[in-house]
Amino acid sequence: MRYSGLKILKESLTGHKGWKPAWRSPEPQAKYDIIIIGGGGHGLATAYYLAKEFKQKRIAVLEKGWVGGGNVGRNTTIIRSNYLLDGNEPFYEFSLKLWENLEQDLNFNAMISQRGILNLIHSDAQRDAFTRRGNAMILNGADAEMLSTAQIKKRYPFLNTEDARFPIKGGLAQHRGGTVRHDAVAWGYARGADLLGVDIIQNCEVTGFKVENGKCLGVDTSRGFIGANKVGCAVAGSSGRLMSKVDMRLPMESHVLQAFVSEGLKPVLPGVITFGAGHFYCSQSDKGGLVFGGDIDGYNSYAQRGNLPVVEDVCEGGMAIFPMMGRVRLLRSWGGLMDMSMDGSPIIDRTHIDGLYFNGGWCYGGFKATPASGFAYAHLLATDTPHKTATAYRFDRFEKGRMIDEKGMGAQPNLH
Amino acid sequence: MIIVHPLLGPRDSAEFTYLGDASLIDRPDWQSETAASEFYEYQYLRENPAGLHRELWFHEAGDRSWLVVTRDTTTHEITTVEMARDVARARGRSK
C-alpha cells in the first residue's frame, strides 16, 4: 500500500478503516540467507538496502524488543556531515545525500528538515580548526560556510555572544544539516524492507551463535534456532554483550548518554546549534520542545539511564549560551547505550568467524549515519567487500595504528 | 552514585573521574616477545560486561587516591570499593 495525499483523502472520507499494519509479523522460518540482529535504524536500513540495492532474498531482522525501541528512538535526531578526516567525511556526506532522498525512496514521511547546523567558535585556534574542517567538507562535496559573529547575532539574537569564558567568535555552518523524525526512520525502513519481503521478527532475542569449524551457521534465539548463511550484528550499545557470546572482546565500552526535551514553545530556535566547548547542543522539535544534550556520563553502563551530575552540567552549558532557557521547564530526560569505540569512529567489518559480520562502535553519532551505515553494511554482507566510503572502518585499525581519531575521543572518559 | 571510599566514607561520584576496566592495572611486560600484541589487547580491547564490573575511579576532588570499584553496569549498584594500590600490590605490582 503506497501512501499518498489521495489515499489520506479517501480514508478520511471512509472513516479511516482501510489502513493496514505497516509491516507483517511473520513467524521465523527455519533458515535465511542473511540474518540481521538488531531492529534499530541501522539493522532495518541494512535489510532494506540488501533487498533493494543488492537484490538479496530470504532476509530476516531479529529484534529482541520492538522495532525502534533502542537508540533510533532515543537520539536527538540531528543529521549532518561536518567531519574532517578522509576515513569519515565521504561516508557521512554519502549518508546526508541518502537522507535527502529518503522520504521519496521509502514513500514515508520522516519529517526531514534541512534547517541547518551551526558549530560555535570561541577562539582563533578553533577558527583555524573549523576553517580546515569546512574546507575538508567542501573538498568532499559537502557544503560549509564560516559565519561571522555579526551574522550569528543577526540569525540567532538570543545567543549570549559575550560570555566571559566562551565569547562567540564565529561559527561553522552546514545549511544542509538538520533534523529528522527519528521514529519515522525506523518505521519507514521497516515498512520498506517488509514490502521487499524481509521478515521483521520482534520479541526475538539472540541468545547465542552456532559456530562450527570457524563458520557461523545460525543463531539461537528466544524463539528457537534459526539457520543462516550470513549473520550481521547491528546492536549498538549491546555489541559487547552480544559478541561476548562468541568470546570476542571489542575495542569499545558501553556508556550511557542522556538527552533532554523541554516543554513545548513557540518557534524560537531556527536550526541546530552546537556549543561543543560547553558540552551542549540544542534544536527545537516540530512539536516545540527544545531537544538538547551534552556528553556521556563517563562510566560503563547498560542501564539506559544516567545520573544527575550530568543533567546539571548540560543545563549549565545551556544557560551559559542560551540564557533564554532559564525559564523553560525540563519535560523529560532519558538515556541510551553508546558503544564507545576507542577512537570514536565506527566499525563495519567481517569478524574472524566466517559468515559473521559486525556493525557497531557508533559512539554517540550513529543516527546521522543510519542510511549510509545500512548501505555500506548491506554492501559488505552482499559482496564481502567494504563499500568505498567505509573502507577505513575495520577492526584491525587499532592494531595497525590506523585510528580514525576525528576528535581524539573514544570511550576514554577523561577526554570528554 | 555514592562511592563509599575506604578511608573517607560515602562520597558523591561527581568528586571522582573514571578511567575504566580495572584490568588496566595489569600492564603487560614491555620486554615480552609478544609485547606488541599484548599492549594492543591491553590498550584497546575490553570485556565490557553487562553486570558486575571492576573499574578504576580517581578521587580527583578529594584525596587523589585511585579506587577499584565493583559496580553493576545494569543497575549502577556499587558492591565493593577497594584501594587500587592494595589491589595492585596483591597482584604483585610495585613491590
Interface residues (C-beta under 8 A of the other chain):
Chain A: S238 G240 R241 S244 R249 L250 P251 M252 E253 S254 G298 Y299 N300 S301 Y302 A303 N307 P309 M342 F398 E399 A411 Q412 P413 N414
Chain B: M1 D12 S13 A14 T17 Y18 L19 G20 D21 S37 Y40 E41 Q43 Y44 L45 R46 E47 N48 P49 A50 H53 E55 R71 T73 T74 T75 H76
